[in-house]
């Protein structure tokens, strides 16, 4: 029988092992958080694209510049948008913001149509164009559709 004032060696080893594991876990978590912000990834966390829906109502040739097109896009739902932060792209070529091309300077709300143009170059009647709206702060496309020039 062992004396009551003598503790078991196995009991004493548990506490230091748990302590070391906790210190390693805390160090790894702190390193991940600090590394995220040092590498600049923390700045990008807030730049998410807004959720909105649109429809291309009309793509027609511009009267004063016949090879350019005018595009009518209606915002059909989702978050209100700042038109100066939405870039219009036709067939992969960026053509300025919605505010520049349409004169829409207030918040772009659902039910509002932006008539944008003239845009592009070298289009003819019955050509198919790809219309894309890009949210500049996040760099993400928030709308993409194809339409036929009328």
Secondary structure, DSSP 8 states (H G I E B T S, - for coil): ---TTS--HHHHHHHHHHHHHHHHHHHHHHHHHHHHHHTTGGGGGG-----EEEEEEEEEE-SSSTTSEEEEEEEEEES-EEGGGEEEEETTEEEEEHHHHH---SEE-TT-EEEEEEE-SS--TT-EEEEEEEETTTTEEEEEEEEE--
